[in-house]
Amino acid sequence: MALLVTAIALVATLILRRDGPTPAFLFFVPAVAISAWYGGPGPASLATGLSLLLIDLNFLAPGGSLLIDRIEALEIIAFVIVAATITTTMGALHRALALAESRAAELKSLNEQVGRSYDAEREKRHVAELLAQAREEVLGVVAHDLRNPLSTIITSTDMLLQENLEPTRRTELLEVALRNGRQMNRLIGDLLDTVRMHAGKFTLDLEDVAVVTIFRQAEEMFRPIAEKRAIFLEAVPPDDGVTVRADPFRVSQILGNIVGNAIKFTPEQGSVTIRAAANGNHVAIHVTDSGPGIA
């Protein structure tokens, strides 16, 4: 599978390059994603290695040489980050589905032992409904939470492929992609801890965090997406000295979902504003946009 999709990616890139400039990594990212979904980490790693080899032989000058310039090195790093993120995400989803199927098999075995009485039959149907609902909710929440950092990584990588991009801007985009990759890694960890959460053992890592730090991270995360959609994103934090006792990851996760939806449903040339105001021992964060709102 990895050999086939990588070869198809190479052929597609060569064909498009006959008509004009085409990013060397454009079709190799889907090749890694397909290999990860249908084959797992091994084929995905193989597809990543083959992609780098084929790109070096066919698209980097001089062909087959390990001597590359700074821009090419940054593009390779960005490709490796995206490929690793895709491989990790697909692996986590496969494990989650396997865990869900395992729980389903356990519940099915338990229901078969209950008996054929009316109460047992009704309980079996109820458990099956709860299982189906829980699996849909877990996958839905995780898919939604993964969408924002993954979109940021894709957008940052797309901007990194621009040849006239300033080196400092490339470094900023790489840092954004890396930070969101780490966020996706923690979200995947949350997925694997779903059973513990349902058991009532969900915990928060509370610490004193500056509100301006939360704002800065949200702005860095969504700035590339907003720029691509021609949306003006403004973050107006409170004074630098304002801190809260909270789990910074959970706050950023919630704020990210709200801001992501605001950008998604705001038309081009619109605006999204994030504001915060201290109110006694609390801080209120408000997100406003120029979109149509929710009917």
ZADO-1210 file (C-alpha; in nm, 4 decimals, padded with zeros to 6 digits):
<atoms>
<atom x="00.0000" y="00.0000" z="00.0000" code="MET" pos="1"/>
<atom x="00.2736" y="00.2494" z="00.0986" code="ALA" pos="2"/>
<atom x="00.4738" y="00.1792" z="-00.2189" code="LEU" pos="3"/>
<atom x="00.1664" y="00.2153" z="-00.4414" code="LEU" pos="4"/>
<atom x="00.0306" y="00.5436" z="-00.3012" code="VAL" pos="5"/>
<atom x="00.3803" y="00.6974" z="-00.2870" code="THR" pos="6"/>
<atom x="00.4372" y="00.6048" z="-00.6519" code="ALA" pos="7"/>
<atom x="00.1001" y="00.7592" z="-00.7433" code="ILE" pos="8"/>
<atom x="00.1963" y="01.0775" z="-00.5572" code="ALA" pos="9"/>
<atom x="00.5253" y="01.0946" z="-00.7514" code="LEU" pos="10"/>
<atom x="00.3521" y="01.0466" z="-01.0870" code="VAL" pos="11"/>
<atom x="00.0870" y="01.3096" z="-01.0054" code="ALA" pos="12"/>
<atom x="00.3536" y="01.5622" z="-00.9025" code="THR" pos="13"/>
<atom x="00.5600" y="01.4997" z="-01.2184" code="LEU" pos="14"/>
<atom x="00.2527" y="01.5429" z="-01.4396" code="ILE" pos="15"/>
<atom x="00.1466" y="01.8707" z="-01.2761" code="LEU" pos="16"/>
<atom x="00.5019" y="02.0062" z="-01.2885" code="ARG" pos="17"/>
<atom x="00.4907" y="01.9872" z="-01.6673" code="ARG" pos="18"/>
<atom x="00.2284" y="02.2636" z="-01.6669" code="ASP" pos="19"/>
<atom x="00.3880" y="02.4850" z="-01.4041" code="GLY" pos="20"/>
<atom x="00.5425" y="02.5051" z="-01.0549" code="PRO" pos="21"/>
<atom x="00.3855" y="02.2612" z="-00.8073" code="THR" pos="22"/>
<atom x="00.4886" y="02.2176" z="-00.4389" code="PRO" pos="23"/>
<atom x="00.7000" y="01.9030" z="-00.4127" code="ALA" pos="24"/>
<atom x="00.5186" y="01.7795" z="-00.0992" code="PHE" pos="25"/>
<atom x="00.1619" y="01.8430" z="-00.2248" code="LEU" pos="26"/>
<atom x="00.0614" y="01.4835" z="-00.3054" code="PHE" pos="27"/>
<atom x="00.2958" y="01.3060" z="-00.0651" code="PHE" pos="28"/>
<atom x="00.1049" y="01.4186" z="00.2474" code="VAL" pos="29"/>
<atom x="-00.2155" y="01.2343" z="00.1334" code="PRO" pos="30"/>
<atom x="00.0046" y="00.9328" z="00.0536" code="ALA" pos="31"/>
<atom x="00.1234" y="00.9235" z="00.4158" code="VAL" pos="32"/>
<atom x="-00.2347" y="00.9683" z="00.5437" code="ALA" pos="33"/>
<atom x="-00.3684" y="00.6805" z="00.3308" code="ILE" pos="34"/>
<atom x="-00.0821" y="00.4532" z="00.4386" code="SER" pos="35"/>
<atom x="-00.1440" y="00.5397" z="00.8074" code="ALA" pos="36"/>
<atom x="-00.5192" y="00.4754" z="00.7869" code="TRP" pos="37"/>
<atom x="-00.5080" y="00.1452" z="00.5973" code="TYR" pos="38"/>
<atom x="-00.1703" y="00.0123" z="00.7119" code="GLY" pos="39"/>
<atom x="-00.0773" y="00.1674" z="01.0432" code="GLY" pos="40"/>
<atom x="00.2441" y="00.3311" z="01.1721" code="PRO" pos="41"/>
<atom x="00.4792" y="00.0988" z="00.9839" code="GLY" pos="42"/>
<atom x="00.3493" y="00.1658" z="00.6310" code="PRO" pos="43"/>
<atom x="00.3065" y="00.5354" z="00.7188" code="ALA" pos="44"/>
<atom x="00.6728" y="00.5599" z="00.8235" code="SER" pos="45"/>
<atom x="00.7717" y="00.3760" z="00.5060" code="LEU" pos="46"/>
<atom x="00.5657" y="00.6194" z="00.2965" code="ALA" pos="47"/>
<atom x="00.7304" y="00.9147" z="00.4753" code="THR" pos="48"/>
<atom x="01.0807" y="00.7812" z="00.4088" code="GLY" pos="49"/>
<atom x="01.0046" y="00.6987" z="00.0457" code="LEU" pos="50"/>
<atom x="00.8495" y="01.0420" z="-00.0062" code="SER" pos="51"/>
<atom x="01.1605" y="01.2177" z="00.1258" code="LEU" pos="52"/>
<atom x="01.3845" y="00.9998" z="-00.0928" code="LEU" pos="53"/>
<atom x="01.1781" y="01.0569" z="-00.4091" code="LEU" pos="54"/>
<atom x="01.1535" y="01.4308" z="-00.3449" code="ILE" pos="55"/>
<atom x="01.5306" y="01.4514" z="-00.2978" code="ASP" pos="56"/>
<atom x="01.5964" y="01.2557" z="-00.6189" code="LEU" pos="57"/>
<atom x="01.3437" y="01.4342" z="-00.8381" code="ASN" pos="58"/>
<atom x="01.2667" y="01.7835" z="-00.7078" code="PHE" pos="59"/>
<atom x="01.5570" y="01.9143" z="-00.4991" code="LEU" pos="60"/>
<atom x="01.8613" y="02.0594" z="-00.6719" code="ALA" pos="61"/>
<atom x="02.1051" y="01.8987" z="-00.7277" code="PRO" pos="62"/>
<atom x="01.9057" y="01.5755" z="-00.7529" code="GLY" pos="63"/>
<atom x="02.0119" y="01.3016" z="-00.5149" code="GLY" pos="64"/>
<atom x="02.2402" y="01.5291" z="-00.3150" code="SER" pos="65"/>
<atom x="02.2198" y="01.5749" z="00.0608" code="LEU" pos="66"/>
<atom x="02.3220" y="01.9391" z="00.0208" code="LEU" pos="67"/>
<atom x="02.0057" y="02.1499" z="00.0529" code="ILE" pos="68"/>
<atom x="01.9446" y="02.5148" z="00.1241" code="ASP" pos="69"/>
<atom x="01.7684" y="02.6655" z="00.4291" code="ARG" pos="70"/>
<atom x="01.4260" y="02.6931" z="00.2656" code="ILE" pos="71"/>
<atom x="01.4326" y="02.3317" z="00.1460" code="GLU" pos="72"/>
<atom x="01.5396" y="02.2196" z="00.4943" code="ALA" pos="73"/>
<atom x="01.2450" y="02.4052" z="00.6534" code="LEU" pos="74"/>
<atom x="01.0043" y="02.2509" z="00.4017" code="GLU" pos="75"/>
<atom x="01.1377" y="01.9021" z="00.4809" code="ILE" pos="76"/>
<atom x="01.1011" y="01.9666" z="00.8561" code="ILE" pos="77"/>
<atom x="00.7433" y="02.0863" z="00.8040" code="ALA" pos="78"/>
<atom x="00.6618" y="01.7744" z="00.5983" code="PHE" pos="79"/>
<atom x="00.8076" y="01.5445" z="00.8646" code="VAL" pos="80"/>
<atom x="00.6060" y="01.7204" z="01.1389" code="ILE" pos="81"/>
<atom x="00.2814" y="01.6846" z="00.9429" code="VAL" pos="82"/>
<atom x="00.3576" y="01.3207" z="00.8524" code="ALA" pos="83"/>
<atom x="00.4355" y="01.2326" z="01.2149" code="ALA" pos="84"/>
<atom x="00.1191" y="01.4073" z="01.3359" code="THR" pos="85"/>
<atom x="-00.0954" y="01.2210" z="01.0834" code="ILE" pos="86"/>
<atom x="00.0635" y="00.8866" z="01.1750" code="THR" pos="87"/>
<atom x="00.0104" y="00.9440" z="01.5491" code="THR" pos="88"/>
<atom x="-00.3478" y="01.0619" z="01.5033" code="THR" pos="89"/>
<atom x="-00.4484" y="00.7706" z="01.2825" code="MET" pos="90"/>
<atom x="-00.2880" y="00.5255" z="01.5248" code="GLY" pos="91"/>
<atom x="-00.4787" y="00.6752" z="01.8168" code="ALA" pos="92"/>
<atom x="-00.8097" y="00.6574" z="01.6296" code="LEU" pos="93"/>
<atom x="-00.7471" y="00.2918" z="01.5432" code="HIS" pos="94"/>
<atom x="-00.6722" y="00.2167" z="01.9092" code="ARG" pos="95"/>
<atom x="-00.9842" y="00.4035" z="02.0175" code="ALA" pos="96"/>
<atom x="-01.2017" y="00.2073" z="01.7769" code="LEU" pos="97"/>
<atom x="-01.0426" y="-00.1173" z="01.8933" code="ALA" pos="98"/>
<atom x="-01.1102" y="-00.0191" z="02.2555" code="LEU" pos="99"/>
<atom x="-01.4706" y="00.0646" z="02.1737" code="ALA" pos="100"/>
<atom x="-01.5178" y="-00.2681" z="01.9954" code="GLU" pos="101"/>
<atom x="-01.3607" y="-00.4491" z="02.2898" code="SER" pos="102"/>
<atom x="-01.6016" y="-00.2797" z="02.5318" code="ARG" pos="103"/>
<atom x="-01.8894" y="-00.3666" z="02.3015" code="ALA" pos="104"/>
<atom x="-01.7865" y="-00.7332" z="02.3024" code="ALA" pos="105"/>
<atom x="-01.7625" y="-00.7323" z="02.6816" code="GLU" pos="106"/>
<atom x="-02.1086" y="-00.5795" z="02.7194" code="LEU" pos="107"/>
<atom x="-02.2511" y="-00.8249" z="02.4685" code="LYS" pos="108"/>
<atom x="-02.1082" y="-01.1166" z="02.6641" code="SER" pos="109"/>
<atom x="-02.2450" y="-00.9736" z="02.9885" code="LEU" pos="110"/>
<atom x="-02.5910" y="-00.9260" z="02.8396" code="ASN" pos="111"/>
<atom x="-02.6007" y="-01.2835" z="02.7161" code="GLU" pos="112"/>
<atom x="-02.5512" y="-01.4013" z="03.0746" code="GLN" pos="113"/>
<atom x="-02.8337" y="-01.1946" z="03.2163" code="VAL" pos="114"/>
<atom x="-03.1089" y="-01.4228" z="03.0884" code="GLY" pos="115"/>
<atom x="-03.4158" y="-01.4008" z="02.8737" code="ARG" pos="116"/>
<atom x="-03.6498" y="-01.2341" z="03.1140" code="SER" pos="117"/>
<atom x="-03.8246" y="-00.9114" z="03.0242" code="TYR" pos="118"/>
<atom x="-03.6155" y="-00.7048" z="03.2649" code="ASP" pos="119"/>
<atom x="-03.2914" y="-00.8571" z="03.1347" code="ALA" pos="120"/>
<atom x="-03.3904" y="-00.7899" z="02.7743" code="GLU" pos="121"/>
<atom x="-03.4807" y="-00.4315" z="02.8528" code="ARG" pos="122"/>
<atom x="-03.1505" y="-00.3806" z="03.0352" code="GLU" pos="123"/>
<atom x="-02.9589" y="-00.5242" z="02.7407" code="LYS" pos="124"/>
<atom x="-03.1200" y="-00.2812" z="02.4998" code="ARG" pos="125"/>
<atom x="-03.0495" y="00.0065" z="02.7363" code="HIS" pos="126"/>
<atom x="-02.6803" y="-00.0854" z="02.7676" code="VAL" pos="127"/>
<atom x="-02.6481" y="-00.1188" z="02.3910" code="ALA" pos="128"/>
<atom x="-02.8008" y="00.2252" z="02.3404" code="GLU" pos="129"/>
<atom x="-02.5698" y="00.3787" z="02.6007" code="LEU" pos="130"/>
<atom x="-02.2689" y="00.2151" z="02.4388" code="LEU" pos="131"/>
<atom x="-02.3584" y="00.3423" z="02.0921" code="ALA" pos="132"/>
<atom x="-02.4268" y="00.6904" z="02.2268" code="GLN" pos="133"/>
<atom x="-02.1046" y="00.7008" z="02.4284" code="ALA" pos="134"/>
<atom x="-01.8939" y="00.5889" z="02.1326" code="ARG" pos="135"/>
<atom x="-02.0502" y="00.8500" z="01.9043" code="GLU" pos="136"/>
<atom x="-02.0019" y="01.1236" z="02.1634" code="GLU" pos="137"/>
<atom x="-01.6388" y="01.0334" z="02.2300" code="VAL" pos="138"/>
<atom x="-01.5442" y="01.0152" z="01.8629" code="LEU" pos="139"/>
<atom x="-01.7403" y="01.3335" z="01.7883" code="GLY" pos="140"/>
<atom x="-01.5746" y="01.5340" z="02.0649" code="VAL" pos="141"/>
<atom x="-01.2260" y="01.4115" z="01.9821" code="VAL" pos="142"/>
<atom x="-01.2721" y="01.4699" z="01.6081" code="ALA" pos="143"/>
<atom x="-01.3945" y="01.8243" z="01.6793" code="HIS" pos="144"/>
<atom x="-01.1092" y="01.9008" z="01.9184" code="ASP" pos="145"/>
<atom x="-00.8489" y="01.7607" z="01.6781" code="LEU" pos="146"/>
<atom x="-00.9842" y="01.9639" z="01.3860" code="ARG" pos="147"/>
<atom x="-00.8603" y="02.3021" z="01.5130" code="ASN" pos="148"/>
<atom x="-00.4913" y="02.2148" z="01.5714" code="PRO" pos="149"/>
<atom x="-00.4849" y="01.9985" z="01.2575" code="LEU" pos="150"/>
<atom x="-00.6268" y="02.2850" z="01.0496" code="SER" pos="151"/>
<atom x="-00.3628" y="02.5165" z="01.1949" code="THR" pos="152"/>
<atom x="-00.0851" y="02.2692" z="01.1084" code="ILE" pos="153"/>
<atom x="-00.2126" y="02.2295" z="00.7523" code="ILE" pos="154"/>
<atom x="-00.2507" y="02.6059" z="00.7057" code="THR" pos="155"/>
<atom x="00.0955" y="02.6771" z="00.8510" code="SER" pos="156"/>
<atom x="00.2521" y="02.4111" z="00.6294" code="THR" pos="157"/>
<atom x="00.0744" y="02.5495" z="00.3252" code="ASP" pos="158"/>
<atom x="00.2131" y="02.8957" z="00.3997" code="MET" pos="159"/>
<atom x="00.5616" y="02.7478" z="00.4509" code="LEU" pos="160"/>
<atom x="00.5584" y="02.6331" z="00.0884" code="LEU" pos="161"/>
<atom x="00.5516" y="02.9951" z="-00.0303" code="GLN" pos="162"/>
<atom x="00.8911" y="03.0657" z="-00.1862" code="GLU" pos="163"/>
<atom x="00.9006" y="03.4371" z="-00.0959" code="ASN" pos="164"/>
<atom x="00.8303" y="03.3844" z="00.2757" code="LEU" pos="165"/>
<atom x="01.0655" y="03.5598" z="00.5180" code="GLU" pos="166"/>
<atom x="01.2916" y="03.3268" z="00.7262" code="PRO" pos="167"/>
<atom x="01.1582" y="03.4715" z="01.0537" code="THR" pos="168"/>
<atom x="00.8008" y="03.4062" z="00.9411" code="ARG" pos="169"/>
<atom x="00.8948" y="03.0485" z="00.8498" code="ARG" pos="170"/>
<atom x="01.0341" y="02.9961" z="01.1983" code="THR" pos="171"/>
<atom x="00.7129" y="03.1335" z="01.3537" code="GLU" pos="172"/>
<atom x="00.4960" y="02.9025" z="01.1418" code="LEU" pos="173"/>
<atom x="00.7109" y="02.6018" z="01.2322" code="LEU" pos="174"/>
<atom x="00.6734" y="02.6859" z="01.6025" code="GLU" pos="175"/>
<atom x="00.2952" y="02.7137" z="01.5580" code="VAL" pos="176"/>
<atom x="00.2836" y="02.3744" z="01.3817" code="ALA" pos="177"/>
<atom x="00.4969" y="02.2126" z="01.6525" code="LEU" pos="178"/>
<atom x="00.2886" y="02.3595" z="01.9362" code="ARG" pos="179"/>
<atom x="-00.0358" y="02.2390" z="01.7783" code="ASN" pos="180"/>
<atom x="00.1178" y="01.8979" z="01.7174" code="GLY" pos="181"/>
<atom x="00.1855" y="01.8753" z="02.0894" code="ARG" pos="182"/>
<atom x="-00.1717" y="01.9829" z="02.1601" code="GLN" pos="183"/>
<atom x="-00.2998" y="01.7060" z="01.9325" code="MET" pos="184"/>
<atom x="-00.0795" y="01.4593" z="02.1191" code="ASN" pos="185"/>
<atom x="-00.2430" y="01.5569" z="02.4493" code="ARG" pos="186"/>
<atom x="-00.5902" y="01.5325" z="02.2952" code="LEU" pos="187"/>
<atom x="-00.5046" y="01.1806" z="02.1808" code="ILE" pos="188"/>
<atom x="-00.4000" y="01.1035" z="02.5370" code="GLY" pos="189"/>
<atom x="-00.7388" y="01.2272" z="02.6525" code="ASP" pos="190"/>
<atom x="-00.9023" y="00.9900" z="02.4079" code="LEU" pos="191"/>
<atom x="-00.7179" y="00.6961" z="02.5576" code="LEU" pos="192"/>
<atom x="-00.8220" y="00.8118" z="02.9072" code="ASP" pos="193"/>
<atom x="-01.1932" y="00.8117" z="02.8186" code="THR" pos="194"/>
<atom x="-01.2696" y="00.5110" z="03.0350" code="VAL" pos="195"/>
<atom x="-01.1188" y="00.6818" z="03.3389" code="ARG" pos="196"/>
<atom x="-01.3227" y="00.9943" z="03.2695" code="MET" pos="197"/>
<atom x="-01.6478" y="00.7993" z="03.2625" code="HIS" pos="198"/>
<atom x="-01.5452" y="00.6401" z="03.5925" code="ALA" pos="199"/>
<atom x="-01.5486" y="00.9851" z="03.7532" code="GLY" pos="200"/>
<atom x="-01.1692" y="01.0185" z="03.7766" code="LYS" pos="201"/>
<atom x="-01.1306" y="01.3102" z="03.5387" code="PHE" pos="202"/>
<atom x="-00.8745" y="01.5563" z="03.6787" code="THR" pos="203"/>
<atom x="-00.7641" y="01.9134" z="03.6103" code="LEU" pos="204"/>
<atom x="-00.4026" y="02.0303" z="03.6276" code="ASP" pos="205"/>
<atom x="-00.4571" y="02.3611" z="03.8038" code="LEU" pos="206"/>
<atom x="-00.1856" y="02.6277" z="03.8083" code="GLU" pos="207"/>
<atom x="-00.1494" y="03.0045" z="03.8145" code="ASP" pos="208"/>
<atom x="-00.1464" y="03.1200" z="03.4516" code="VAL" pos="209"/>
<atom x="-00.1403" y="03.4687" z="03.3022" code="ALA" pos="210"/>
<atom x="-00.4493" y="03.5436" z="03.0937" code="VAL" pos="211"/>
<atom x="-00.2319" y="03.7231" z="02.8383" code="VAL" pos="212"/>
<atom x="-00.0480" y="03.3939" z="02.7783" code="THR" pos="213"/>
<atom x="-00.3743" y="03.2163" z="02.6963" code="ILE" pos="214"/>
<atom x="-00.4654" y="03.4994" z="02.4582" code="PHE" pos="215"/>
<atom x="-00.1265" y="03.4913" z="02.2890" code="ARG" pos="216"/>
<atom x="-00.1476" y="03.1166" z="02.2282" code="GLN" pos="217"/>
<atom x="-00.5017" y="03.1439" z="02.0889" code="ALA" pos="218"/>
<atom x="-00.3980" y="03.4267" z="01.8587" code="GLU" pos="219"/>
<atom x="-00.0916" y="03.2363" z="01.7329" code="GLU" pos="220"/>
<atom x="-00.3014" y="02.9258" z="01.6766" code="MET" pos="221"/>
<atom x="-00.5738" y="03.0922" z="01.4693" code="PHE" pos="222"/>
<atom x="-00.3826" y="03.3756" z="01.3022" code="ARG" pos="223"/>
<atom x="-00.2792" y="03.1627" z="00.9975" code="PRO" pos="224"/>
<atom x="-00.6363" y="03.0353" z="00.9481" code="ILE" pos="225"/>
<atom x="-00.7832" y="03.3853" z="00.9813" code="ALA" pos="226"/>
<atom x="-00.5298" y="03.5295" z="00.7353" code="GLU" pos="227"/>
<atom x="-00.6066" y="03.2582" z="00.4838" code="LYS" pos="228"/>
<atom x="-00.9805" y="03.3348" z="00.5074" code="ARG" pos="229"/>
<atom x="-00.9174" y="03.7129" z="00.4919" code="ALA" pos="230"/>
<atom x="-01.0660" y="03.7608" z="00.8407" code="ILE" pos="231"/>
<atom x="-00.9388" y="04.0230" z="01.0836" code="PHE" pos="232"/>
<atom x="-00.8542" y="03.8545" z="01.4160" code="LEU" pos="233"/>
<atom x="-00.8079" y="04.0798" z="01.7181" code="GLU" pos="234"/>
<atom x="-00.7108" y="03.9687" z="02.0678" code="ALA" pos="235"/>
<atom x="-00.7548" y="04.2234" z="02.3471" code="VAL" pos="236"/>
<atom x="-00.6281" y="04.0687" z="02.6731" code="PRO" pos="237"/>
<atom x="-00.6476" y="04.2354" z="03.0150" code="PRO" pos="238"/>
<atom x="-00.3410" y="04.3762" z="03.1879" code="ASP" pos="239"/>
<atom x="-00.0276" y="04.1588" z="03.1924" code="ASP" pos="240"/>
<atom x="-00.0561" y="04.1097" z="03.5671" code="GLY" pos="241"/>
<atom x="-00.3982" y="03.9382" z="03.5577" code="VAL" pos="242"/>
<atom x="-00.3668" y="03.5676" z="03.6434" code="THR" pos="243"/>
<atom x="-00.6164" y="03.2899" z="03.7063" code="VAL" pos="244"/>
<atom x="-00.6066" y="02.9545" z="03.8815" code="ARG" pos="245"/>
<atom x="-00.7001" y="02.7145" z="03.6041" code="ALA" pos="246"/>
<atom x="-00.5926" y="02.4293" z="03.3785" code="ASP" pos="247"/>
<atom x="-00.4344" y="02.6252" z="03.0893" code="PRO" pos="248"/>
<atom x="-00.4743" y="02.3396" z="02.8418" code="PHE" pos="249"/>
<atom x="-00.8473" y="02.3004" z="02.9130" code="ARG" pos="250"/>
<atom x="-00.9052" y="02.6755" z="02.8941" code="VAL" pos="251"/>
<atom x="-00.7179" y="02.6919" z="02.5615" code="SER" pos="252"/>
<atom x="-00.9153" y="02.3906" z="02.4372" code="GLN" pos="253"/>
<atom x="-01.2517" y="02.5525" z="02.5155" code="ILE" pos="254"/>
<atom x="-01.1445" y="02.8919" z="02.3843" code="LEU" pos="255"/>
<atom x="-01.0073" y="02.7260" z="02.0726" code="GLY" pos="256"/>
<atom x="-01.3402" y="02.5572" z="01.9966" code="ASN" pos="257"/>
<atom x="-01.5279" y="02.8864" z="02.0325" code="ILE" pos="258"/>
<atom x="-01.2815" y="03.0910" z="01.8249" code="VAL" pos="259"/>
<atom x="-01.2560" y="02.8155" z="01.5642" code="GLY" pos="260"/>
<atom x="-01.6333" y="02.8153" z="01.5154" code="ASN" pos="261"/>
<atom x="-01.6400" y="03.1962" z="01.5013" code="ALA" pos="262"/>
<atom x="-01.3804" y="03.1995" z="01.2216" code="ILE" pos="263"/>
<atom x="-01.5514" y="02.9122" z="01.0420" code="LYS" pos="264"/>
<atom x="-01.8878" y="03.0881" z="01.0198" code="PHE" pos="265"/>
<atom x="-01.7593" y="03.4420" z="00.9579" code="THR" pos="266"/>
<atom x="-01.7519" y="03.5469" z="00.5901" code="PRO" pos="267"/>
<atom x="-01.4427" y="03.6888" z="00.4208" code="GLU" pos="268"/>
<atom x="-01.3433" y="04.0443" z="00.5185" code="GLN" pos="269"/>
<atom x="-01.5226" y="03.9883" z="00.8501" code="GLY" pos="270"/>
<atom x="-01.3760" y="04.0143" z="01.1978" code="SER" pos="271"/>
<atom x="-01.3407" y="03.8053" z="01.5129" code="VAL" pos="272"/>
<atom x="-01.2517" y="03.9669" z="01.8458" code="THR" pos="273"/>
<atom x="-01.1394" y="03.8030" z="02.1707" code="ILE" pos="274"/>
<atom x="-01.1672" y="04.0166" z="02.4832" code="ARG" pos="275"/>
<atom x="-01.1245" y="03.9577" z="02.8553" code="ALA" pos="276"/>
<atom x="-01.2173" y="04.1588" z="03.1602" code="ALA" pos="277"/>
<atom x="-01.1420" y="04.0984" z="03.5267" code="ALA" pos="278"/>
<atom x="-01.4483" y="04.0797" z="03.7525" code="ASN" pos="279"/>
<atom x="-01.3527" y="04.0351" z="04.1147" code="GLY" pos="280"/>
<atom x="-01.1904" y="03.6942" z="04.1545" code="ASN" pos="281"/>
<atom x="-01.2944" y="03.5872" z="03.8049" code="HIS" pos="282"/>
<atom x="-01.2023" y="03.6717" z="03.4466" code="VAL" pos="283"/>
<atom x="-01.4691" y="03.6768" z="03.1755" code="ALA" pos="284"/>
<atom x="-01.3587" y="03.5974" z="02.8193" code="ILE" pos="285"/>
<atom x="-01.5831" y="03.7141" z="02.5328" code="HIS" pos="286"/>
<atom x="-01.5612" y="03.6125" z="02.1667" code="VAL" pos="287"/>
<atom x="-01.7546" y="03.8253" z="01.9159" code="THR" pos="288"/>
<atom x="-01.7684" y="03.8025" z="01.5375" code="ASP" pos="289"/>
<atom x="-01.9351" y="03.9709" z="01.2423" code="SER" pos="290"/>
<atom x="-02.0906" y="03.6474" z="01.1151" code="GLY" pos="291"/>
<atom x="-02.4625" y="03.5720" z="01.0837" code="PRO" pos="292"/>
<atom x="-02.4821" y="03.4003" z="01.4214" code="GLY" pos="293"/>
<atom x="-02.6805" y="03.0880" z="01.5084" code="ILE" pos="294"/>
<atom x="-03.0430" y="03.0733" z="01.4001" code="ALA" pos="295"/>
</atoms>
